[in-house]
Amino acid sequence: MDTGGRITIEPGKRSGKPCVRGLRITVYDVLAMLASGMAQGEILEDYPELEQEDILACLAYAAEREHRSVSVTA
């Protein structure tokens, strides 16, 4: 999946975790806010430096990681 270059990984920033457009907001931060029940509009209000496309890129990034994960059967 294409995240449009919105997800960046820099070794010295947030311990190398995937971040949104070089900001100090990680993909995990955005996903955790969504999982806690925050609406996209609320996230955008709280973090005006984010754009709706950033939230969608975080979801796409997580979906791609899940798609690549290995399944183990018993």
Phi, psi and omega per residue, in radians:
M1 nan 2.480 -3.121
D2 -1.608 2.147 3.088
T3 -1.685 0.163 3.079
G4 1.092 0.423 -3.135
G5 1.281 0.182 -3.104
R6 -1.410 -0.311 3.124
I7 -1.811 2.146 -3.103
T8 -2.161 2.648 3.083
I9 -2.250 2.074 3.127
E10 -2.191 2.179 -3.072
P11 -0.912 -0.645 -3.072
G12 -1.560 0.001 -3.080
K13 -1.991 2.142 3.125
R14 0.890 0.721 3.106
S15 1.015 0.546 3.082
G16 1.360 0.237 3.116
K17 -1.348 2.646 3.125
P18 -1.102 2.237 -3.109
C19 -2.105 2.907 3.114
V20 -1.575 2.066 3.062
R21 0.774 0.664 3.089
G22 1.361 0.021 3.078
L23 -1.305 3.047 3.108
R24 -1.617 0.390 3.092
I25 -1.794 2.065 -3.089
T26 -1.501 2.820 3.024
V27 -0.990 -0.739 3.124
Y28 -1.016 -0.755 3.132
D29 -0.974 -0.847 -3.108
V30 -1.139 -0.783 3.141
L31 -1.114 -0.680 3.124
A32 -1.126 -0.685 3.099
M33 -1.115 -0.760 3.103
L34 -1.105 -0.749 -3.123
A35 -1.144 -0.482 3.139
S36 -1.393 -0.088 3.090
G37 1.842 0.016 3.108
M38 -1.181 2.404 3.049
A39 -1.387 2.739 3.131
Q40 -0.985 -0.697 3.135
G41 -1.072 -0.661 3.109
E42 -1.147 -0.732 3.122
I43 -1.086 -0.777 -3.133
L44 -1.144 -0.568 3.062
E45 -1.187 -0.777 -3.107
D46 -1.248 -0.512 -3.105
Y47 -2.226 1.375 -3.059
P48 -1.085 -0.284 3.103
E49 -1.324 -0.237 3.094
L50 -1.510 2.711 3.060
E51 -2.147 2.781 -3.141
Q52 -0.989 -0.638 3.121
E53 -1.079 -0.517 3.098
D54 -1.163 -0.751 3.127
I55 -1.110 -0.754 3.114
L56 -1.125 -0.637 3.105
A57 -1.144 -0.654 3.084
C58 -1.103 -0.745 3.096
L59 -1.120 -0.732 3.118
A60 -1.123 -0.705 3.120
Y61 -1.084 -0.797 3.135
A62 -1.135 -0.692 3.127
A63 -1.107 -0.720 3.127
E64 -1.138 -0.725 3.106
R65 -1.107 -0.705 3.114
E66 -1.138 -0.692 3.134
H67 -1.097 -0.612 -3.122
R68 -1.448 -0.217 -3.072
S69 -1.145 2.674 -3.072
V70 -1.621 2.335 3.073
S71 -1.693 2.413 3.114
V72 -2.034 2.253 3.107
T73 -1.941 2.619 -3.111
A74 -1.474 nan nan
